[in-house]
Amino acid sequence: MRRKLKDGAVQQSAMIGRVDPKALRPNRSRETLLPRTVTFPAAVVVTLWCVVGAPIGDALAGPPERVGFEGASQRLISGGLIRGDRIEGYLAKPEGAGPFPAVIGLHGCAAMPGTTRRKLVDELVGWGYVVLLVDSLATRGIEHACAGGFSDIAGNRRWDAYGALAFLARQTFVDPKRVAAVGFSQGGWVNLLVAEASSFELFGRHSNLGFRTVVAFNPVCKGVVGPLVIPTLILIGALDQWTPAAHCAEKIDAWRTGGQPIELVVYPDTHHGFYYQELQSGRTVFGYWLEYNEEAAADATRRMREFLNRHLN
């Protein structure tokens, strides 16, 4: 349920700073919505007006190329290595020789629908980024990782992300010092793991490679300890039952002890999967309600573009 304002605009509340996690816990009923305005003690609440409609990319991307690469090896305390899996992905780039900044895209637990995938690629390439969308499921023969054992898959996907980073660093048209990751749901969780200080110890210290920044849509926040050591943008719905916004709010202060800007944006009246156009009618998946929200998706796209531009350019 969305309540539009006059002139086709919608009021969004971007809650950045200290927030009250109790105010963000979603009600299991779709009919009983959280209040649009929530009071947060000692909070900075920024209210903005955004006109309906997503930004249009400066140029459309050509068909992405299917590529293969090795996931990063895991270095053991004993000094040994566990080799990463063979992973595939979709690669697209702007016209020209570069080197360009790049974005690695990480899908949710059931991959990324085709329409949303194309939209994301077209936007990012239109903004001047090389894009590598990682497919962590197909080469492992997995249809989805939304149920039993998905925690192990999420852990492995961190090494997929670093393998994708190493692959991009070998491309002459990529600037390896300007690579970000954008993830959705489980992929957003992987992004937060990538942003943890422990990830640098496991991978970056040995390779001299690292992500510059991450953007996480609807991430799983509960299992992320922190601190987060690179700039991080989290975009999530207040009514998200699958990955509750409250779990992110509870962690935000601890995550910020790394000294990097960590932004949490919570959209009122918004459910899990709000960026996916395929969910316009809404549906229940694994017991959780998922629904596209055009206004939230448009605002999130704008924020993502500004955040990437700020930290990669």
LINHU-V6102 format. One record per pair of residues at least 4 apart in sequence whose C-alpha atoms are under 7 Angstrom apart, sorted by sequence separation. I is the first residue (numbers start at 1). J is the second residue. D is the distance in whole Angstrom. If there is no record, write none. Layout:
i:I j:J d:D
i:I j:J d:D
This chain:
i:4 j:8 d:6
i:5 j:9 d:5
i:21 j:25 d:7
i:75 j:79 d:6
i:76 j:80 d:5
i:107 j:111 d:5
i:108 j:112 d:7
i:112 j:116 d:7
i:113 j:117 d:6
i:114 j:118 d:6
i:115 j:119 d:6
i:116 j:120 d:6
i:117 j:121 d:6
i:118 j:122 d:6
i:119 j:123 d:6
i:120 j:124 d:6
i:121 j:125 d:6
i:122 j:126 d:6
i:123 j:127 d:6
i:124 j:128 d:7
i:125 j:129 d:5
i:137 j:141 d:6
i:138 j:142 d:6
i:146 j:150 d:6
i:149 j:153 d:7
i:150 j:154 d:6
i:151 j:155 d:6
i:152 j:156 d:6
i:153 j:157 d:6
i:154 j:158 d:7
i:156 j:160 d:7
i:157 j:161 d:6
i:158 j:162 d:6
i:159 j:163 d:6
i:160 j:164 d:6
i:161 j:165 d:6
i:162 j:166 d:6
i:163 j:167 d:6
i:164 j:168 d:6
i:165 j:169 d:6
i:166 j:170 d:7
i:183 j:187 d:4
i:184 j:188 d:5
i:185 j:189 d:6
i:186 j:190 d:6
i:187 j:191 d:6
i:188 j:192 d:6
i:189 j:193 d:6
i:190 j:194 d:6
i:191 j:195 d:6
i:192 j:196 d:6
i:195 j:199 d:7
i:197 j:201 d:7
i:198 j:202 d:6
i:199 j:203 d:6
i:200 j:204 d:4
i:201 j:205 d:6
i:203 j:207 d:6
i:204 j:208 d:5
i:240 j:244 d:5
i:245 j:249 d:6
i:246 j:250 d:6
i:247 j:251 d:7
i:248 j:252 d:6
i:251 j:255 d:6
i:252 j:256 d:6
i:253 j:257 d:7
i:256 j:260 d:6
i:270 j:274 d:7
i:279 j:283 d:7
i:284 j:288 d:5
i:285 j:289 d:6
i:293 j:297 d:6
i:294 j:298 d:6
i:295 j:299 d:6
i:296 j:300 d:6
i:297 j:301 d:6
i:298 j:302 d:6
i:299 j:303 d:6
i:300 j:304 d:6
i:301 j:305 d:6
i:302 j:306 d:6
i:303 j:307 d:6
i:304 j:308 d:6
i:305 j:309 d:6
i:306 j:310 d:6
i:307 j:311 d:6
i:308 j:312 d:6
i:309 j:313 d:5
i:4 j:9 d:6
i:5 j:10 d:5
i:27 j:32 d:7
i:75 j:80 d:6
i:76 j:81 d:6
i:107 j:112 d:5
i:112 j:117 d:6
i:124 j:129 d:6
i:125 j:130 d:6
i:137 j:142 d:5
i:145 j:150 d:5
i:169 j:174 d:6
i:183 j:188 d:4
i:194 j:199 d:6
i:200 j:205 d:6
i:204 j:209 d:5
i:240 j:245 d:7
i:284 j:289 d:4
i:285 j:290 d:7
i:4 j:10 d:5
i:75 j:81 d:5
i:125 j:131 d:7
i:137 j:143 d:7
i:168 j:174 d:6
i:193 j:199 d:7
i:204 j:210 d:6
i:256 j:262 d:6
i:283 j:289 d:6
i:284 j:290 d:6
i:74 j:81 d:5
i:75 j:82 d:7
i:124 j:131 d:7
i:137 j:144 d:7
i:169 j:176 d:5
i:238 j:245 d:6
i:283 j:290 d:5
i:73 j:81 d:6
i:74 j:82 d:5
i:145 j:153 d:7
i:168 j:176 d:7
i:183 j:191 d:6
i:237 j:245 d:7
i:282 j:290 d:6
i:283 j:291 d:7
i:73 j:82 d:5
i:74 j:83 d:7
i:236 j:245 d:6
i:282 j:291 d:4
i:73 j:83 d:4
i:121 j:131 d:7
i:181 j:191 d:7
i:281 j:291 d:7
i:282 j:292 d:7
i:72 j:83 d:7
i:73 j:84 d:5
i:279 j:290 d:7
i:280 j:291 d:6
i:72 j:84 d:5
i:279 j:291 d:5
i:280 j:292 d:5
i:71 j:84 d:4
i:279 j:292 d:5
i:70 j:84 d:6
i:71 j:85 d:5
i:23 j:38 d:7
i:70 j:85 d:6
i:71 j:86 d:6
i:277 j:292 d:6
i:70 j:86 d:5
i:71 j:87 d:6
i:276 j:292 d:6
i:69 j:86 d:6
i:70 j:87 d:6
i:213 j:230 d:5
i:214 j:231 d:7
i:215 j:232 d:6
i:216 j:233 d:6
i:217 j:234 d:6
i:218 j:235 d:6
i:272 j:289 d:7
i:273 j:290 d:5
i:274 j:291 d:5
i:275 j:292 d:6
i:69 j:87 d:5
i:212 j:230 d:6
i:213 j:231 d:5
i:214 j:232 d:5
i:215 j:233 d:5
i:216 j:234 d:5
i:217 j:235 d:5
i:218 j:236 d:5
i:271 j:289 d:7
i:272 j:290 d:5
i:273 j:291 d:6
i:274 j:292 d:4
i:275 j:293 d:7
i:68 j:87 d:6
i:69 j:88 d:6
i:213 j:232 d:6
i:214 j:233 d:7
i:215 j:234 d:6
i:216 j:235 d:6
i:217 j:236 d:6
i:271 j:290 d:6
i:272 j:291 d:6
i:273 j:292 d:6
i:274 j:293 d:5
i:20 j:40 d:6
i:68 j:88 d:4
i:271 j:291 d:6
i:19 j:40 d:5
i:67 j:88 d:6
i:68 j:89 d:6
i:136 j:157 d:7
i:67 j:89 d:5
i:274 j:296 d:7
i:275 j:297 d:5
i:66 j:89 d:6
i:67 j:90 d:6
i:191 j:214 d:6
i:220 j:243 d:5
i:270 j:293 d:7
i:274 j:297 d:6
i:18 j:42 d:6
i:19 j:43 d:6
i:66 j:90 d:5
i:67 j:91 d:7
i:219 j:243 d:6
i:18 j:43 d:5
i:65 j:90 d:5
i:66 j:91 d:6
i:191 j:216 d:6
i:218 j:243 d:6
i:222 j:247 d:5
i:17 j:43 d:6
i:64 j:90 d:5
i:65 j:91 d:5
i:103 j:129 d:6
i:221 j:247 d:6
i:222 j:248 d:7
i:17 j:44 d:6
i:64 j:91 d:5
i:65 j:92 d:6
i:102 j:129 d:5
i:103 j:130 d:6
i:104 j:131 d:6
i:105 j:132 d:6
i:106 j:133 d:6
i:221 j:248 d:5
i:227 j:254 d:6
i:228 j:255 d:5
i:16 j:44 d:6
i:64 j:92 d:5
i:101 j:129 d:5
i:102 j:130 d:4
i:103 j:131 d:5
i:104 j:132 d:5
i:105 j:133 d:4
i:106 j:134 d:6
i:188 j:216 d:4
i:226 j:254 d:7
i:227 j:255 d:4
i:228 j:256 d:7
i:238 j:266 d:6
i:15 j:44 d:7
i:16 j:45 d:7
i:100 j:129 d:6
i:101 j:130 d:6
i:102 j:131 d:6
i:103 j:132 d:6
i:104 j:133 d:6
i:105 j:134 d:6
i:188 j:217 d:6
i:197 j:226 d:7
i:226 j:255 d:5
i:227 j:256 d:6
i:229 j:258 d:5
i:231 j:260 d:5
i:232 j:261 d:7
i:233 j:262 d:6
i:234 j:263 d:6
i:235 j:264 d:6
i:236 j:265 d:6
i:237 j:266 d:5
i:238 j:267 d:6
i:267 j:296 d:7
i:15 j:45 d:5
i:100 j:130 d:6
i:188 j:218 d:7
i:189 j:219 d:5
i:196 j:226 d:5
i:197 j:227 d:6
i:227 j:257 d:6
i:228 j:258 d:6
i:230 j:260 d:6
i:231 j:261 d:5
i:232 j:262 d:5
i:233 j:263 d:5
i:234 j:264 d:5
i:235 j:265 d:5
i:236 j:266 d:5
i:237 j:267 d:5
i:238 j:268 d:5
i:239 j:269 d:6
i:240 j:270 d:7
i:242 j:272 d:7
i:14 j:45 d:6
i:15 j:46 d:6
i:61 j:92 d:7
i:94 j:125 d:5
i:180 j:211 d:5
i:188 j:219 d:4
i:189 j:220 d:5
i:193 j:224 d:6
i:196 j:227 d:6
i:197 j:228 d:6
i:227 j:258 d:5
i:229 j:260 d:6
i:231 j:262 d:6
i:232 j:263 d:6
i:233 j:264 d:6
i:234 j:265 d:6
i:235 j:266 d:6
i:236 j:267 d:6
i:237 j:268 d:6
i:238 j:269 d:6
i:239 j:270 d:5
i:240 j:271 d:4
i:241 j:272 d:7
i:13 j:45 d:7
i:14 j:46 d:5
i:93 j:125 d:6
i:154 j:186 d:7
i:158 j:190 d:6
i:179 j:211 d:5
i:180 j:212 d:5
i:181 j:213 d:7
i:182 j:214 d:6
i:183 j:215 d:6
i:184 j:216 d:6
i:185 j:217 d:6
i:188 j:220 d:7
i:189 j:221 d:7
i:192 j:224 d:7
i:196 j:228 d:4
i:197 j:229 d:6
i:238 j:270 d:6
i:239 j:271 d:5
i:240 j:272 d:5
i:13 j:46 d:6
i:14 j:47 d:6
i:61 j:94 d:7
i:110 j:143 d:7
i:157 j:190 d:7
i:179 j:212 d:6
i:180 j:213 d:5
i:181 j:214 d:5
i:182 j:215 d:5
i:183 j:216 d:5
i:184 j:217 d:5
i:185 j:218 d:5
i:186 j:219 d:6
i:195 j:228 d:5
i:196 j:229 d:6
i:237 j:270 d:4
i:238 j:271 d:7
i:13 j:47 d:5
i:94 j:128 d:6
i:110 j:144 d:4
i:178 j:212 d:6
i:180 j:214 d:5
i:181 j:215 d:6
i:182 j:216 d:6
i:183 j:217 d:6
i:184 j:218 d:6
i:185 j:219 d:4
i:186 j:220 d:6
i:195 j:229 d:6
i:237 j:271 d:5
i:12 j:47 d:6
i:13 j:48 d:7
i:94 j:129 d:7
i:109 j:144 d:6
i:110 j:145 d:6
i:184 j:219 d:7
i:185 j:220 d:6
i:195 j:230 d:6
i:237 j:272 d:6
i:12 j:48 d:6
i:93 j:129 d:7
i:94 j:130 d:6
i:109 j:145 d:5
i:110 j:146 d:7
i:154 j:190 d:6
i:158 j:194 d:6
i:11 j:48 d:6
i:12 j:49 d:7
i:93 j:130 d:4
i:109 j:146 d:5
i:11 j:49 d:5
i:92 j:130 d:6
i:93 j:131 d:6
i:10 j:49 d:6
i:11 j:50 d:7
i:92 j:131 d:5
i:9 j:49 d:7
i:10 j:50 d:6
i:91 j:131 d:6
i:92 j:132 d:7
i:9 j:50 d:6
i:10 j:51 d:7
i:91 j:132 d:5
i:9 j:51 d:5
i:90 j:132 d:5
i:91 j:133 d:7
i:8 j:51 d:7
i:9 j:52 d:6
i:89 j:132 d:6
i:90 j:133 d:5
i:8 j:52 d:6
i:89 j:133 d:5
i:90 j:134 d:7
i:89 j:134 d:4
i:88 j:134 d:6
i:89 j:135 d:5
i:242 j:288 d:6
i:88 j:135 d:6
i:241 j:288 d:6
i:87 j:135 d:7
i:87 j:136 d:6
i:88 j:139 d:7
i:87 j:139 d:6
i:218 j:272 d:6
i:61 j:121 d:7
i:61 j:122 d:5
i:60 j:122 d:5
i:61 j:125 d:6
i:57 j:122 d:7
i:60 j:125 d:7
i:61 j:126 d:7
i:235 j:300 d:7
i:57 j:123 d:5
i:60 j:126 d:6
i:56 j:123 d:7
i:59 j:126 d:4
i:58 j:126 d:5
i:57 j:126 d:4
i:58 j:127 d:6
i:57 j:127 d:6
i:102 j:174 d:7
i:99 j:172 d:7
i:100 j:173 d:6
i:101 j:174 d:6
i:99 j:173 d:4
i:100 j:174 d:5
i:101 j:175 d:5
i:84 j:159 d:7
i:98 j:173 d:5
i:99 j:174 d:5
i:100 j:175 d:5
i:97 j:173 d:6
i:98 j:174 d:7
i:99 j:175 d:5
i:102 j:178 d:6
i:103 j:179 d:6
i:104 j:180 d:6
i:105 j:181 d:6
i:106 j:182 d:6
i:107 j:183 d:6
i:108 j:184 d:5
i:101 j:178 d:5
i:102 j:179 d:5
i:103 j:180 d:5
i:104 j:181 d:5
i:105 j:182 d:5
i:106 j:183 d:4
i:107 j:184 d:5
i:108 j:185 d:5
i:109 j:186 d:5
i:101 j:179 d:6
i:102 j:180 d:6
i:103 j:181 d:5
i:104 j:182 d:6
i:105 j:183 d:6
i:106 j:184 d:6
i:108 j:186 d:5
i:103 j:182 d:7
i:108 j:187 d:5
i:107 j:187 d:5
i:106 j:187 d:5
i:72 j:159 d:5
i:71 j:159 d:5
i:72 j:160 d:6
i:71 j:160 d:4
i:215 j:304 d:7
i:72 j:162 d:6
i:71 j:162 d:7
i:72 j:163 d:4
i:71 j:163 d:4
i:70 j:163 d:6
i:71 j:164 d:7
i:69 j:163 d:7
i:69 j:164 d:7
i:69 j:167 d:6
i:213 j:311 d:7
i:75 j:202 d:7
i:178 j:312 d:5
i:116 j:276 d:6
i:116 j:277 d:6
i:101 j:312 d:7
i:26 j:238 d:6
i:26 j:239 d:5
i:28 j:241 d:7
i:24 j:238 d:6
i:26 j:240 d:6
i:26 j:241 d:6
i:26 j:244 d:7
i:25 j:244 d:6
i:25 j:245 d:7
i:24 j:245 d:6
i:25 j:246 d:5
i:24 j:246 d:5
i:22 j:246 d:7
i:21 j:246 d:4
i:21 j:249 d:5
i:21 j:250 d:6
i:19 j:249 d:6
i:36 j:268 d:6
i:34 j:269 d:7
i:33 j:269 d:7
i:52 j:295 d:6
i:54 j:298 d:4
i:53 j:298 d:6
i:52 j:298 d:7
i:16 j:263 d:6
i:54 j:301 d:7
i:55 j:302 d:7
i:16 j:264 d:5
i:15 j:264 d:6
i:16 j:265 d:6
i:50 j:299 d:7
i:15 j:265 d:5
i:14 j:265 d:5
i:15 j:266 d:6
i:14 j:266 d:6
i:13 j:266 d:7
i:14 j:267 d:7
i:13 j:267 d:6
i:12 j:267 d:6
i:13 j:268 d:7
i:12 j:268 d:7
i:2 j:269 d:6
i:1 j:269 d:7
i:10 j:295 d:7
